[in-house]
Amino acid sequence: MSQRFIEARVENMNIEPTLAPPAPAPAPTPIRKRQVWLRYGATLAVGVLVGFALASSVNDKDTEAVTEAPAATVAATSTTKPIPTTTEAPTTTVAPHEWVPADFAITLTVIESSCFDTAGAVVRYEPALSLLSTEKWDKTATIIFEVLGGDSVETKSFDITPDGKYSASRDSIQTPRCSDVLTAVVTKILLR
């Protein structure tokens, strides 16, 4: 019944309308902090598990070989057609080798040494380059190296061609003692 109809009947009956007090709203149930943290923790755990599952499925697809799935079985009365399957060879892209100083070694051959007792020695040497990598050298570059064992560190360089030829010039260095040994370390490769 509508509110207006009820008011009209009450007026005709000369009865004072009394409205029942509204029912109190149910008190909200307090959420304990522990429950909140459990909810957040459970949500986080589910998220982490889903993330691991997705990551492992992506990694499995990258590393597994693609094989042909067995053909679908079709009953004689069925109108379902089998799903065609294809087998594709996995494609691999080999990144070009990035040449680093550790791919090379330089040995210094002493050509002549003049010892001056307490003043040390003057050593004349010739550098020889060795390729330590199993990759084939096919670049033009400048090899920069340091000569160690002298009074000071000397920086030297030479060019190398795609066929592996280089020309290293003889050089000399002053050493603090006659017994000092010279070594060389490749520090940089400048590809051109």
TORKOL-4160 file (C-alpha; in steps of 0.2 Angstrom, whole numbers, padded with zeros to 4 digits, m for minus):
192
<pt num="1" X="0000" Y="0000" Z="0000"/>
<pt num="2" X="0005" Y="0017" Z="m0003"/>
<pt num="3" X="0010" Y="0030" Z="0010"/>
<pt num="4" X="m0004" Y="0042" Z="0005"/>
<pt num="5" X="m0017" Y="0028" Z="0006"/>
<pt num="6" X="m0012" Y="0024" Z="0023"/>
<pt num="7" X="m0013" Y="0042" Z="0028"/>
<pt num="8" X="m0030" Y="0045" Z="0021"/>
<pt num="9" X="m0037" Y="0030" Z="0030"/>
<pt num="10" X="m0029" Y="0036" Z="0047"/>
<pt num="11" X="m0038" Y="0053" Z="0045"/>
<pt num="12" X="m0055" Y="0045" Z="0041"/>
<pt num="13" X="m0053" Y="0034" Z="0057"/>
<pt num="14" X="m0048" Y="0048" Z="0068"/>
<pt num="15" X="m0033" Y="0038" Z="0074"/>
<pt num="16" X="m0017" Y="0046" Z="0078"/>
<pt num="17" X="m0004" Y="0038" Z="0067"/>
<pt num="18" X="0010" Y="0030" Z="0076"/>
<pt num="19" X="0025" Y="0025" Z="0066"/>
<pt num="20" X="0036" Y="0011" Z="0072"/>
<pt num="21" X="0053" Y="0017" Z="0076"/>
<pt num="22" X="0065" Y="0012" Z="0063"/>
<pt num="23" X="0075" Y="m0003" Z="0066"/>
<pt num="24" X="0093" Y="0001" Z="0071"/>
<pt num="25" X="0106" Y="m0003" Z="0057"/>
<pt num="26" X="0116" Y="m0018" Z="0061"/>
<pt num="27" X="0133" Y="m0014" Z="0068"/>
<pt num="28" X="0147" Y="m0017" Z="0056"/>
<pt num="29" X="0158" Y="m0031" Z="0061"/>
<pt num="30" X="0175" Y="m0025" Z="0065"/>
<pt num="31" X="0189" Y="m0032" Z="0054"/>
<pt num="32" X="0204" Y="m0036" Z="0064"/>
<pt num="33" X="0221" Y="m0031" Z="0059"/>
<pt num="34" X="0226" Y="m0049" Z="0058"/>
<pt num="35" X="0213" Y="m0053" Z="0046"/>
<pt num="36" X="0218" Y="m0039" Z="0035"/>
<pt num="37" X="0236" Y="m0044" Z="0035"/>
<pt num="38" X="0231" Y="m0062" Z="0031"/>
<pt num="39" X="0220" Y="m0056" Z="0016"/>
<pt num="40" X="0235" Y="m0046" Z="0010"/>
<pt num="41" X="0247" Y="m0060" Z="0013"/>
<pt num="42" X="0236" Y="m0073" Z="0004"/>
<pt num="43" X="0234" Y="m0061" Z="m0011"/>
<pt num="44" X="0252" Y="m0058" Z="m0012"/>
<pt num="45" X="0256" Y="m0077" Z="m0011"/>
<pt num="46" X="0244" Y="m0080" Z="m0025"/>
<pt num="47" X="0251" Y="m0067" Z="m0036"/>
<pt num="48" X="0269" Y="m0073" Z="m0033"/>
<pt num="49" X="0264" Y="m0091" Z="m0038"/>
<pt num="50" X="0255" Y="m0085" Z="m0053"/>
<pt num="51" X="0270" Y="m0075" Z="m0058"/>
<pt num="52" X="0281" Y="m0090" Z="m0056"/>
<pt num="53" X="0269" Y="m0101" Z="m0066"/>
<pt num="54" X="0269" Y="m0089" Z="m0080"/>
<pt num="55" X="0287" Y="m0086" Z="m0080"/>
<pt num="56" X="0291" Y="m0105" Z="m0080"/>
<pt num="57" X="0278" Y="m0108" Z="m0094"/>
<pt num="58" X="0287" Y="m0094" Z="m0105"/>
<pt num="59" X="0304" Y="m0102" Z="m0101"/>
<pt num="60" X="0298" Y="m0119" Z="m0105"/>
<pt num="61" X="0291" Y="m0113" Z="m0122"/>
<pt num="62" X="0308" Y="m0106" Z="m0126"/>
<pt num="63" X="0319" Y="m0121" Z="m0122"/>
<pt num="64" X="0308" Y="m0136" Z="m0127"/>
<pt num="65" X="0308" Y="m0142" Z="m0145"/>
<pt num="66" X="0292" Y="m0141" Z="m0154"/>
<pt num="67" X="0285" Y="m0158" Z="m0157"/>
<pt num="68" X="0270" Y="m0163" Z="m0167"/>
<pt num="69" X="0254" Y="m0166" Z="m0157"/>
<pt num="70" X="0245" Y="m0183" Z="m0160"/>
<pt num="71" X="0230" Y="m0181" Z="m0172"/>
<pt num="72" X="0213" Y="m0179" Z="m0164"/>
<pt num="73" X="0202" Y="m0195" Z="m0163"/>
<pt num="74" X="0186" Y="m0193" Z="m0172"/>
<pt num="75" X="0171" Y="m0205" Z="m0170"/>
<pt num="76" X="0162" Y="m0211" Z="m0186"/>
<pt num="77" X="0146" Y="m0202" Z="m0182"/>
<pt num="78" X="0155" Y="m0186" Z="m0177"/>
<pt num="79" X="0155" Y="m0170" Z="m0188"/>
<pt num="80" X="0171" Y="m0163" Z="m0179"/>
<pt num="81" X="0186" Y="m0161" Z="m0190"/>
<pt num="82" X="0203" Y="m0164" Z="m0182"/>
<pt num="83" X="0213" Y="m0148" Z="m0179"/>
<pt num="84" X="0228" Y="m0147" Z="m0190"/>
<pt num="85" X="0245" Y="m0147" Z="m0182"/>
<pt num="86" X="0261" Y="m0139" Z="m0188"/>
<pt num="87" X="0279" Y="m0142" Z="m0183"/>
<pt num="88" X="0291" Y="m0128" Z="m0185"/>
<pt num="89" X="0309" Y="m0129" Z="m0182"/>
<pt num="90" X="0315" Y="m0118" Z="m0167"/>
<pt num="91" X="0323" Y="m0102" Z="m0173"/>
<pt num="92" X="0339" Y="m0097" Z="m0165"/>
<pt num="93" X="0348" Y="m0080" Z="m0168"/>
<pt num="94" X="0366" Y="m0080" Z="m0164"/>
<pt num="95" X="0372" Y="m0064" Z="m0158"/>
<pt num="96" X="0389" Y="m0058" Z="m0165"/>
<pt num="97" X="0404" Y="m0060" Z="m0154"/>
<pt num="98" X="0408" Y="m0045" Z="m0144"/>
<pt num="99" X="0427" Y="m0043" Z="m0144"/>
<pt num="100" X="0434" Y="m0039" Z="m0127"/>
<pt num="101" X="0452" Y="m0037" Z="m0121"/>
<pt num="102" X="0452" Y="m0055" Z="m0113"/>
<pt num="103" X="0451" Y="m0062" Z="m0131"/>
<pt num="104" X="0469" Y="m0056" Z="m0134"/>
<pt num="105" X="0486" Y="m0059" Z="m0126"/>
<pt num="106" X="0502" Y="m0049" Z="m0129"/>
<pt num="107" X="0519" Y="m0057" Z="m0126"/>
<pt num="108" X="0534" Y="m0046" Z="m0126"/>
<pt num="109" X="0550" Y="m0053" Z="m0133"/>
<pt num="110" X="0566" Y="m0044" Z="m0126"/>
<pt num="111" X="0577" Y="m0040" Z="m0141"/>
<pt num="112" X="0591" Y="m0031" Z="m0131"/>
<pt num="113" X="0594" Y="m0026" Z="m0113"/>
<pt num="114" X="0607" Y="m0014" Z="m0106"/>
<pt num="115" X="0610" Y="m0015" Z="m0088"/>
<pt num="116" X="0617" Y="0000" Z="m0078"/>
<pt num="117" X="0618" Y="m0008" Z="m0061"/>
<pt num="118" X="0610" Y="0004" Z="m0049"/>
<pt num="119" X="0602" Y="0015" Z="m0062"/>
<pt num="120" X="0592" Y="0000" Z="m0069"/>
<pt num="121" X="0591" Y="m0006" Z="m0087"/>
<pt num="122" X="0585" Y="0000" Z="m0104"/>
<pt num="123" X="0575" Y="m0015" Z="m0112"/>
<pt num="124" X="0571" Y="m0015" Z="m0130"/>
<pt num="125" X="0556" Y="m0027" Z="m0134"/>
<pt num="126" X="0544" Y="m0032" Z="m0148"/>
<pt num="127" X="0526" Y="m0036" Z="m0144"/>
<pt num="128" X="0518" Y="m0052" Z="m0152"/>
<pt num="129" X="0499" Y="m0053" Z="m0152"/>
<pt num="130" X="0489" Y="m0070" Z="m0149"/>
<pt num="131" X="0471" Y="m0073" Z="m0151"/>
<pt num="132" X="0463" Y="m0082" Z="m0136"/>
<pt num="133" X="0445" Y="m0083" Z="m0142"/>
<pt num="134" X="0439" Y="m0098" Z="m0152"/>
<pt num="135" X="0429" Y="m0085" Z="m0163"/>
<pt num="136" X="0436" Y="m0081" Z="m0180"/>
<pt num="137" X="0444" Y="m0063" Z="m0182"/>
<pt num="138" X="0436" Y="m0054" Z="m0196"/>
<pt num="139" X="0437" Y="m0036" Z="m0191"/>
<pt num="140" X="0448" Y="m0021" Z="m0193"/>
<pt num="141" X="0453" Y="m0014" Z="m0176"/>
<pt num="142" X="0466" Y="m0005" Z="m0165"/>
<pt num="143" X="0472" Y="m0015" Z="m0150"/>
<pt num="144" X="0478" Y="m0004" Z="m0136"/>
<pt num="145" X="0489" Y="m0012" Z="m0122"/>
<pt num="146" X="0499" Y="m0007" Z="m0107"/>
<pt num="147" X="0518" Y="m0012" Z="m0104"/>
<pt num="148" X="0521" Y="m0015" Z="m0086"/>
<pt num="149" X="0537" Y="m0018" Z="m0077"/>
<pt num="150" X="0546" Y="m0001" Z="m0082"/>
<pt num="151" X="0548" Y="0015" Z="m0072"/>
<pt num="152" X="0531" Y="0020" Z="m0077"/>
<pt num="153" X="0516" Y="0011" Z="m0086"/>
<pt num="154" X="0517" Y="0014" Z="m0105"/>
<pt num="155" X="0502" Y="0014" Z="m0116"/>
<pt num="156" X="0505" Y="0007" Z="m0134"/>
<pt num="157" X="0494" Y="0002" Z="m0149"/>
<pt num="158" X="0494" Y="m0006" Z="m0166"/>
<pt num="159" X="0482" Y="m0010" Z="m0179"/>
<pt num="160" X="0475" Y="m0027" Z="m0184"/>
<pt num="161" X="0467" Y="m0031" Z="m0201"/>
<pt num="162" X="0453" Y="m0044" Z="m0205"/>
<pt num="163" X="0465" Y="m0057" Z="m0210"/>
<pt num="164" X="0474" Y="m0056" Z="m0193"/>
<pt num="165" X="0489" Y="m0046" Z="m0199"/>
<pt num="166" X="0497" Y="m0033" Z="m0188"/>
<pt num="167" X="0513" Y="m0023" Z="m0188"/>
<pt num="168" X="0520" Y="m0020" Z="m0171"/>
<pt num="169" X="0535" Y="m0009" Z="m0169"/>
<pt num="170" X="0550" Y="m0012" Z="m0158"/>
<pt num="171" X="0551" Y="m0001" Z="m0143"/>
<pt num="172" X="0561" Y="0002" Z="m0127"/>
<pt num="173" X="0558" Y="0006" Z="m0109"/>
<pt num="174" X="0568" Y="0010" Z="m0094"/>
<pt num="175" X="0566" Y="m0002" Z="m0079"/>
<pt num="176" X="0571" Y="0002" Z="m0061"/>
<pt num="177" X="0581" Y="m0014" Z="m0059"/>
<pt num="178" X="0591" Y="m0025" Z="m0071"/>
<pt num="179" X="0580" Y="m0040" Z="m0065"/>
<pt num="180" X="0563" Y="m0033" Z="m0069"/>
<pt num="181" X="0552" Y="m0043" Z="m0081"/>
<pt num="182" X="0541" Y="m0034" Z="m0093"/>
<pt num="183" X="0523" Y="m0039" Z="m0096"/>
<pt num="184" X="0509" Y="m0032" Z="m0107"/>
<pt num="185" X="0490" Y="m0032" Z="m0104"/>
<pt num="186" X="0477" Y="m0028" Z="m0118"/>
<pt num="187" X="0466" Y="m0014" Z="m0111"/>
<pt num="188" X="0455" Y="m0009" Z="m0126"/>
<pt num="189" X="0449" Y="m0014" Z="m0143"/>
<pt num="190" X="0443" Y="m0001" Z="m0155"/>
<pt num="191" X="0433" Y="m0009" Z="m0169"/>
<pt num="192" X="0432" Y="0001" Z="m0185"/>
